[in-house]
Amino acid sequence: MKSTNPADILDQIARIQVMERGKLCPYQHKDRPADAGPYYKLQCWEQGRNRTRHVRPEQLPLLQEALDGYARFQQLTEQYAQMLIEQTREQLAGVGVKKKPGPRPDSSWRRRRRSGH
C-alpha cells in the first residue's frame, strides 16, 4: 500500500508491534539424524560483529513476524524519507530564484555604443 501523505506513513510505522534485525538461517547438526531438525539460527550485525543465536522451534512464528516487521519498517522509512526529500527539493527550487525580466521598453534603456571613437 503506497501512501501519498507522510502522516499516513508514520501511522503505519506506529502500527508495527514487533521487530527484529537479521536473517533466519536453517542448519543441521552433523552428529544428529537428518530428520531430527530443522534447526534455525538468527544472524545479525551488532556492534561491528556478526552475532548468531539459536532459535527454538516455538519461537519461529513470532521471530518471522518480527523480521517481517523490521523489513516493513525499513521500507516505510525509506518511503517517508523520499517523500520529504522531494518536498524539500521543491521548496529549494523556489528559494533564491530571480524572476527573468520581461521585455524592456524601447526608450533610452539600452544605449547604443558609438563605434570608432
Secondary structure, 3 states (H helix, E strand, C coil): CCCCCHHHHHHHHHCCCCCCCCEEEEECCCCCCHHHCCEEEEEEEECCEEEEEEECHHHHHHHHHHHHHHHHHHHHHHHHHHHHHHHHHHHHHHCCCCCCCCCCCCCCCCCCCCCCC
